[in-house]
């Protein structure tokens, strides 16, 4: 399977997916830390991919997503955005609603 197919599958299979540097409990950069904290605070289960451990994903996801930086949050197969967007949406209460709605739809 080529790397773009792998990325597409990850985004399809995981309702809430965070591509980040490190893991939610051990982020490797401040932006990834900020994004993962916001997603964890939403209280729903989510998947993550450590791009530092997956250099092919790190190299190809920005082209696929048309988004140059990490982290990248995907919800319901759609790119939400990076750290600043995720934090802003969380502060407004929008991220919680988006993630809750997507996970409920996926579980239905």
Secondary structure as the mmCIF struct_conf table of DSSP 4:
data_model
#
loop_
_struct_conf.conf_type_id
_struct_conf.id
_struct_conf.beg_label_comp_id
_struct_conf.beg_label_asym_id
_struct_conf.beg_label_seq_id
_struct_conf.end_label_comp_id
_struct_conf.end_label_asym_id
_struct_conf.end_label_seq_id
HELX_RH_AL_P HELX_RH_AL_P1 UNK A 3 UNK A 13
BEND BEND1 UNK A 15 UNK A 15
STRN STRN1 UNK A 16 UNK A 20
BEND BEND2 UNK A 21 UNK A 21
STRN STRN2 UNK A 22 UNK A 23
TURN_TY1_P TURN_TY1_P1 UNK A 24 UNK A 25
STRN STRN3 UNK A 26 UNK A 27
BEND BEND3 UNK A 28 UNK A 29
HELX_RH_AL_P HELX_RH_AL_P2 UNK A 30 UNK A 41
TURN_TY1_P TURN_TY1_P2 UNK A 42 UNK A 43
BEND BEND4 UNK A 44 UNK A 44
STRN STRN4 UNK A 47 UNK A 50
TURN_TY1_P TURN_TY1_P3 UNK A 51 UNK A 53
HELX_RH_AL_P HELX_RH_AL_P3 UNK A 55 UNK A 65
TURN_TY1_P TURN_TY1_P4 UNK A 66 UNK A 66
BEND BEND5 UNK A 69 UNK A 70
STRN STRN5 UNK A 72 UNK A 75
TURN_TY1_P TURN_TY1_P5 UNK A 76 UNK A 77
STRN STRN6 UNK A 78 UNK A 81
HELX_RH_AL_P HELX_RH_AL_P4 UNK A 83 UNK A 92
TURN_TY1_P TURN_TY1_P6 UNK A 93 UNK A 93
HELX_RH_AL_P HELX_RH_AL_P5 UNK A 94 UNK A 107
#
